[in-house]
Amino acid sequence: MTEQTTDLKFTQSHEWVKDNGDGSVTVGITEHAQELLGDLVFVEPPEAGAHVSAGDACAVVESVKAASDVYAPLSGEVIEGNDALTDSPELINQDPYGDGWVFRMSLDNDADLTDLMDAKAYFAYVEAEDS
């Protein structure tokens, strides 16, 4: 667990969620996920204005090893995709919790954030999954 992750929430499908404090969140894939994927070569963030439901595949990341979906951690409307990833997908490898964010969304229900794992629970989940 790092200082970068202490204020984040996590999903079992390895997305992280940062509460922006205004009814919106920023979403990315975890360091663990990007390490499993390897060097990313393509990212397709979701389109702004799209409504997504929790668990929906809404973005795609491709690496030299595999392609993987990024799932909406919560229900709401996509505010913006990180267009910088189109030209520089490696931002996810370099800074998964910062410049490598994938999209921002407004939430249908802020209370749904409590359904996600905190950093301690997520890292315990990853450890159990890897063993």
N, C-alpha and C positions, 0 to 999 in steps of 0.2 A: 504494500500500500504506500502510495506516495502522497506528498502534500497536494499535488494536482488533483488527486482523486477523492479527497476527503469530503468535498461538498457535492459530489456527483451521485447519481442513482444509476443502477445497472439492471440489465435484463439477462435472462438465461441464454439468449441468443447473441450475447456479447456486444450489445449497444450500450453506450453511456448517455446519460441525460443530465444536462445542467439546467436548473431552474433559473430563468433570467429575471424572476421577480415581478414580471408584468403580465403573467398569464401565458407566457411563451417559454419554450425550452429550446436549447441547442442540442443536437443529437450527432453522435459520431460512433465509430467502432472502437472497441477497446484496444489497448496495447497488445493484450493477449491475442485478440483476433487478428490484428495486422501481422503479428509474429508468425502465426499459423499460416497465413496466406502468403507471406513473403513479399517480395518487391511488387508493389502495385503498378500496373501499367495502364489502367483505364478505370474511371469512375463516372457513373451516370447518376447524378443526384436527382431527386424528384422535382417535378415542375411546381412552381409557386401557384397557389390556388387550388391544388389538388386536395381533396378531403381523404384522409386515411383513417383506417380503424386499427386499433392496437393489434399487432400481430401480422398486419398486411406487409407483404414485400413491397417496398416503395423506392428502393435504389439498388444499384448494382455496383459491385467492386470486382475488378478482375486483376489477377496477379499472373506472374509467370507460371504459377502452380495450378490455379483454379479460379473459377468465377463463383461469386457468392452474393446472395441477396442481403440487403440491409432491411431490417424490419422496423415498422413504426412501433415505438415502445408504448405509445399512448394514442388515443383517438384525437383528431383535430385537423386543422388546415395547415398545409405547408405554406410558410411565409416566404421562404427563399431556400434555394439550394446553393451550395458553395461552388460558384462558378470557377474559382481558382483551381479546383480539382480537375477540371476538364483539361487544362494545359499542364498541370503539375500534380498528378495523382500521388506522387511520392510524398506529398505533404502529410498524408496519413501515416506513412512509415516514419517520417521525421518528427512529427508533432501530433500524435493521435488525439491528445486532449486539448489542443490549441488550434493552430492554423489548419489542422486536418479535419475539422468538423465537417459533417456531410450535409445537414440541413437544419433549418429552424422551423418550428411549428407553433401555432397557437393551440391551446388545449381546449377540448370540449368541456373538460371537468378537471380543475386543478387538483382536486382531492385524489385523483387517480395516481398522482405521484407517490403516494404512500404505499401503493401496491408494488413498487419496485424495490430492489435490494439496495442497501447502503454498501459502501466500499468494503467494509469488514465482511459482510455476508457474501458479497460477490467473490472476493478473493478466496474465501473458504469454499465456495461453490467450484471455482476453477481448480483449486487444489484437489478437491474430491473427484472432479471430472477427469483430471490428469492421472489419478492413481489407480 
